[in-house]
Amino acid sequence: MSTEEFRLPQSRKANERLHAMIPGGAHTYAKGDDQYPEDLAPVISHGQGAHVWDVDGNRYIEYGSGLRSVSLGHAHPRVLEAVRRELDRGSNFVRPSIVEADAAERFLATVPTAEMVKFAKNGSDATTGAVRLARAVTGRPRVAICGDHPFFSVDDWFIATTPMSAGIPAATTDLTVTFPYGDLAATEELLTRYEGEIACLILEPATTHTEPPPGYLAGLRDLADRHGCVLVFDEMITGLRWSEAGAQGLYGVTPDLSTFGKALGNGFAVSALAGRRDLMERGGLRHSEERVFLLSTTHGAETHSLAAAMAVLTTYAEEGITARLHALGERLAAGVREVAAGMGVGDHVLVRGRASNLVFATLDENRQPSQPYRTLFLRQLLAGGVLAPSFVVSSALDDADIDRTVDVVAQACAVYRKALDAGDPTPWLAGRPVKPVFRPFA
């Protein structure tokens, strides 16, 4: 279907309903319709495996499912079976369920670098729990975040550093400092400048675009030890996708604390804060130190979500899911690069990142990142039946899905070439360009 013929009238009506009742029209800013071409933001009816259907009846091959959370595909049978077993048994009780013990054992067996774990419902609570714990055990006020990583938490200590910092006092903002990824010297300079003030270093152990430089993570481990701060790995994205034990399992560097989510529940709401026993126990009852209010969530132990997590961990281990994600990503990346080069846009449509976590970049005539060219690219993909804010794969994709995606990308690249030759993508946008998530004004 051509982009001129591609219309989403029912999705457009549904988006109006969403905006009338929900600020931003979505419960996650990254799902907002401002992230898609004007009037071409599909509203989803349902999904199965690697495919989703919108309320207009269109079927798409989907990438980045659930913001990377649905790594096994929608309605995965092993996960649904585990969830169904718990639904008739009750979901929440006045005391811990035995499912909590089972889930903790399964998680710690999968991530052996951790000694204790506490579950929650979202990543922000887990990372904020890690920050609070680090401040408590060190007695220090400042948090050092990796400035090259896009997101850590909805809480003030992180949002204060973004362009959407309205409502956050300057006193809070001043307590968060940043360091660059891959630069040990700059990080050491920061720790020296604020000697005795930084409670923790928090970062994603690997980035969306690049692998950690040789010795980098081990160097951070050494810096944290020498300066007496807590090393926190945010494994929301790298957890399971890099290895079953996360990036820490792949690279062999053990953080003091780490946080997991996204792929952990295959779309069900579950996250985890894990780490050293002596640190984690400060949020428990078996110590004589001042107590830390670590994590206390009414729904953190919801039985069917923990059952989903156990099923996900088992499926990854028994079916080699991480290896499959890498194989699918490698096939997709090779195909996209080949057709982009063939259409003469190989220097403008780029595929980056680890094979299990691919993103794409859209560059303009001067090879600079371009939202208008991203808009053009997304329009062409959508019209071809590919819903892809990224190229992050799920294991439910098959070779035919990858091949179809590559064919659609080839068609998009042909239009991209025309826009580059014209020196202006505007005629192919049919509306405003997509917008960055973090911006001070709507």
Order of alpha helices (4+ residues) and beta strands (2+ residues): alpha-beta-beta-beta-alpha-alpha-alpha-beta-alpha-beta-alpha-alpha-beta-alpha-beta-alpha-beta-alpha-beta-beta-alpha-alpha-alpha-beta-beta-alpha-beta-alpha
